[in-house]
Amino acid sequence: MELWAPDTTDKETRMSTWTDVAAMDDIFEGAAIGVAAGDRDIAVYKTEAGELFATDNICSHGHARLCDGFLEGHEIECPFHQGRFDIRTGEATLEPCVDAIRSYPIRIEGARVLVQVTA
């Protein structure tokens, strides 16, 4: 089953790999976890509706781990300064965060969560 994810460019698609990062049971609804995908620190989110999304785990404003923030709907709140990001796109939605973070495609294989990262 493949879930919604932002479009990637052809170059990114050719140079990308899917990395197994967690079991579905590791991620609770309305919460986030921090995972490693290669050398990247990524946050994986599960909304109350059961949707999965992935972004960079480090806030672009205050170097906080977003997986430690508060998830409400499709927004994650940074635990340092309460700025927010849209977990679907990585766009900053509330100051002091103004720079977007990267979002990553996710797919499910069996009971495993995979994140697509580019080389």
C-alpha positions as CSV (number, residue, x, y, z in Angstrom):
1,M,0.0,0.0,0.0
2,E,1.5,3.4,-1.0
3,L,0.4,6.5,0.8
4,W,0.3,10.1,-0.4
5,A,3.7,11.7,-0.7
6,P,5.1,14.8,-2.3
7,D,6.2,14.5,-6.0
8,T,9.9,14.0,-6.5
9,T,11.9,15.0,-9.6
10,D,13.1,12.4,-12.1
11,K,16.7,12.8,-10.9
12,E,15.7,12.1,-7.3
13,T,13.6,9.1,-8.3
14,R,16.6,7.6,-10.2
15,M,19.0,8.1,-7.3
16,S,16.6,7.1,-4.4
17,T,16.3,4.1,-2.2
18,W,13.6,2.9,0.1
19,T,14.8,2.3,3.7
20,D,13.0,0.2,6.3
21,V,12.7,2.5,9.3
22,A,10.1,1.1,11.7
23,A,7.3,-1.4,12.3
24,M,3.7,0.0,11.9
25,D,3.1,-0.9,15.6
26,D,6.0,1.4,16.7
27,I,4.1,4.5,15.6
28,F,1.0,5.5,17.6
29,E,-1.8,7.6,16.2
30,G,-1.3,11.3,16.9
31,A,2.4,10.8,17.5
32,A,5.8,10.9,15.9
33,I,9.1,8.9,16.2
34,G,12.6,9.6,15.2
35,V,14.3,7.2,12.9
36,A,17.5,6.9,10.9
37,A,17.5,6.4,7.2
38,G,21.1,6.2,6.1
39,D,22.8,9.3,7.5
40,R,19.5,11.2,7.8
41,D,17.6,12.0,11.0
42,I,13.9,11.6,10.0
43,A,10.6,12.0,11.9
44,V,7.8,9.7,11.0
45,Y,4.3,10.8,11.9
46,K,1.0,9.0,12.2
47,T,-2.0,11.3,12.3
48,E,-5.2,10.5,14.3
49,A,-6.7,9.3,11.0
50,G,-3.8,6.8,10.6
51,E,-2.0,8.6,7.8
52,L,1.8,8.4,7.7
53,F,4.2,11.1,6.7
54,A,7.9,11.7,7.1
55,T,10.1,14.9,7.3
56,D,13.5,15.9,8.4
57,N,13.6,15.5,12.2
58,I,15.5,18.7,12.9
59,C,13.7,22.1,13.0
60,S,15.0,24.6,10.5
61,H,14.9,27.3,13.2
62,G,16.1,26.0,16.5
63,H,17.8,22.6,16.0
64,A,15.2,20.8,18.0
65,R,14.1,17.2,17.3
66,L,10.6,17.5,15.8
67,C,9.6,14.0,16.9
68,D,9.6,15.5,20.4
69,G,7.1,18.1,19.4
70,F,3.3,18.2,19.5
71,L,1.4,16.7,16.5
72,E,-2.0,18.3,15.7
73,G,-3.7,17.3,12.5
74,H,-1.1,17.7,9.8
75,E,1.1,20.1,11.7
76,I,4.1,19.4,14.0
77,E,5.0,22.0,16.6
78,C,8.6,22.4,17.4
79,P,9.3,21.8,21.1
80,F,11.7,24.7,21.4
81,H,9.9,27.8,20.1
82,Q,6.4,26.5,19.1
83,G,6.9,27.1,15.4
84,R,5.0,24.7,13.2
85,F,5.5,22.7,10.0
86,D,3.0,20.9,7.7
87,I,4.1,17.3,7.8
88,R,2.7,16.7,4.3
89,T,4.9,19.2,2.6
90,G,7.5,20.3,5.1
91,E,6.4,24.0,4.7
92,A,6.8,26.2,7.7
93,T,3.3,27.3,8.9
94,L,3.9,29.3,12.0
95,E,6.8,31.6,13.0
96,P,9.4,31.7,14.2
97,C,9.9,28.9,11.7
98,V,10.1,30.3,8.1
99,D,12.3,27.9,6.3
100,A,10.8,24.6,5.1
101,I,12.1,21.2,6.0
102,R,12.3,18.3,3.6
103,S,9.5,15.8,3.4
104,Y,9.9,12.2,2.2
105,P,7.7,9.6,0.5
106,I,6.5,6.7,2.7
107,R,5.2,3.3,1.8
108,I,4.1,0.3,3.8
109,E,5.2,-3.3,3.0
110,G,3.5,-5.8,5.2
111,A,3.8,-4.4,8.7
112,R,7.0,-2.3,7.9
113,V,7.3,1.4,7.2
114,L,9.7,2.4,4.5
115,V,11.0,6.0,3.7
116,Q,12.4,7.0,0.3
117,V,15.6,8.9,0.6
118,T,17.8,10.2,-2.2
119,A,21.5,9.5,-2.5
